[in-house]
Amino acid sequence: MECNGCEFRPELYYDDQYQIWVRIEDDGSLAVGMTDISQTIAGKILHVRVRRPGTLRPAGKPVATIESGKWAGPVPNLFDCTIDSANHEVLDKPALLNMQPYDAWIARVRPAKTAQEALAVLITGEAAYAGYCERCRRDDIRCKRL
Amino acid sequence: MKSWRVLDTGLRPPAQNIALNRALLEARQAEEVPSTLRFLRFTPSALLGYHQSAEQELNLDYCKANHIAVQRRITGGGAIYFDETQIGWELYLHKRDVGTTDMQAISKRICHAAATAISALGVDARFRPRNDIEVDGRKISGTGGAFDGDALLFQGTLLVDFDIEKMLRVLRIPAEKLSDKAIASARERVASLKELLGCQPDVVQIRSNIIEAFESEFGVEFHEDELTLSEHARYQVALREIDTPDWIDLVSRPADGMPVLEAVQKFAGGLLRASVAFDTLTQTLRQVWFTGDFFVSPRRTIADLEAALRDTPLDKLESRIRAFFSGRQVDMLSLAPADFVTVVRLALKQPLTDSVIQ
């Protein structure tokens, strides 16, 4: 599925600005990544930093930071969690976030409450698709991949 | 007409200036304050980009011996030396102020406006892609940005007067051995207003030009103001995190993870030397410098090529050099674009030794 050339995956969970996606992993952790919208806005990503495994991250405090074209900023976090692991492939090759935004997860985290409670603050499925397309149209975002 | 705020937070040590970056960006994100232009100055400081490592970028022994404080910015970009001879300017904006979500377009727009302000002093300042403002190929203002939700911070330096030798000693770049030739070569890449104008420029005039240029660019009026109480409170919290060794060491990688490699080669068109700061983890050329004994016209070509090669993945080296030369008219006598590729490739196989730096 797509809008304005921005790929959308209905099985993932999103924040209301469609900056990040979240997916439940087999081991119960949550994988966090950037959407096609976010990687397009950022441009070519040169650095990614993930907080150390074991670090507590309250809602609002980023799990990771990125840098592209001299702009540095957070990958937002919407629920209390602990960092489980970082994707070392992405740390070694940050441009993977631009090439395969939905395969290149950034961090896996353990939510402080249950995974279902953490996902409850996010949007998925049809509702997310409508919101995702609305964001693309409102900000005239046309996605580009590296 | 919309009214934006101007702050001047004066001369401060770097931990305070960076804590104010965090506080003002957070306050803008929370919509507690209007969009803001801030002027600032630093006591002698070596400032790392947010994702850089002090060990890889700086000559820490020199900084310590010379009381140069090391700090980490919250903005991206490269390490810089900042002291009382430079002016800093910063914009704190909401994304709706800039009318686009394209981050590269935002930096370009702000840099164009800043270049207009600098040009009004009597020099021909222009934006050079990759976020530098230059005069005739020489960098006069370096910039970097940070974002947090819908709030943006974009900051720049302006070299009013400048101690180039000190900059070279602070930054871990190939000229660290500091031959006269290396200093002369670095001098060709940066410029200060004092040098270009032949006299000490009037700082009040510089400020007023920058204010006018941003007023005109964004269709707003600026009014002088102070920090708000909420910014003071946010500042105190930020300072407790930033004024610590942990913050400076937030990213810490050994210096040997980014060796400075060098090679020199004689070609039909002359002697060409390449120095490369190479990130072994990501196989990326962070920075490349070319010196040697060869003819090139226009002279700024080398500085432009160096700028174009910043952060180049190793597998893109050849295509970037080709694309650079195919897009412009350059006279290099017998020197060929492929020679630049050859000397960089040689450098990547050859560690820096005393014998190659004269």
HADDOCK unambig.tbl for C-alpha pairs under 7 A between the chains (distance, minus, plus):
assign (segid A and resid 41 and name CA) (segid B and resid 101 and name CA) 6.03 0.50 0.50
assign (segid A and resid 41 and name CA) (segid B and resid 102 and name CA) 5.31 0.50 0.50
assign (segid A and resid 41 and name CA) (segid B and resid 103 and name CA) 6.32 0.50 0.50
assign (segid A and resid 42 and name CA) (segid B and resid 103 and name CA) 6.20 0.50 0.50
assign (segid A and resid 47 and name CA) (segid B and resid 51 and name CA) 6.73 0.50 0.50
assign (segid A and resid 67 and name CA) (segid B and resid 76 and name CA) 6.20 0.50 0.50
assign (segid A and resid 69 and name CA) (segid B and resid 104 and name CA) 6.81 0.50 0.50
assign (segid A and resid 69 and name CA) (segid B and resid 130 and name CA) 6.77 0.50 0.50
assign (segid A and resid 70 and name CA) (segid B and resid 76 and name CA) 4.25 0.50 0.50
assign (segid A and resid 70 and name CA) (segid B and resid 77 and name CA) 4.32 0.50 0.50
assign (segid A and resid 70 and name CA) (segid B and resid 144 and name CA) 5.05 0.50 0.50
assign (segid A and resid 70 and name CA) (segid B and resid 145 and name CA) 5.88 0.50 0.50
assign (segid A and resid 71 and name CA) (segid B and resid 75 and name CA) 6.25 0.50 0.50
assign (segid A and resid 71 and name CA) (segid B and resid 76 and name CA) 4.97 0.50 0.50
assign (segid A and resid 71 and name CA) (segid B and resid 144 and name CA) 6.19 0.50 0.50
assign (segid A and resid 71 and name CA) (segid B and resid 145 and name CA) 4.35 0.50 0.50
assign (segid A and resid 71 and name CA) (segid B and resid 146 and name CA) 5.01 0.50 0.50
assign (segid A and resid 71 and name CA) (segid B and resid 147 and name CA) 6.93 0.50 0.50
assign (segid A and resid 72 and name CA) (segid B and resid 50 and name CA) 6.89 0.50 0.50
assign (segid A and resid 72 and name CA) (segid B and resid 75 and name CA) 5.31 0.50 0.50
assign (segid A and resid 72 and name CA) (segid B and resid 76 and name CA) 4.73 0.50 0.50
assign (segid A and resid 72 and name CA) (segid B and resid 145 and name CA) 6.26 0.50 0.50
assign (segid A and resid 72 and name CA) (segid B and resid 146 and name CA) 4.62 0.50 0.50
assign (segid A and resid 72 and name CA) (segid B and resid 147 and name CA) 6.38 0.50 0.50
assign (segid A and resid 73 and name CA) (segid B and resid 146 and name CA) 5.47 0.50 0.50
assign (segid A and resid 73 and name CA) (segid B and resid 147 and name CA) 4.94 0.50 0.50
assign (segid A and resid 73 and name CA) (segid B and resid 148 and name CA) 5.94 0.50 0.50
assign (segid A and resid 74 and name CA) (segid B and resid 148 and name CA) 6.48 0.50 0.50
assign (segid A and resid 92 and name CA) (segid B and resid 281 and name CA) 6.19 0.50 0.50
assign (segid A and resid 92 and name CA) (segid B and resid 282 and name CA) 5.12 0.50 0.50
assign (segid A and resid 93 and name CA) (segid B and resid 282 and name CA) 6.02 0.50 0.50
assign (segid A and resid 139 and name CA) (segid B and resid 101 and name CA) 6.97 0.50 0.50
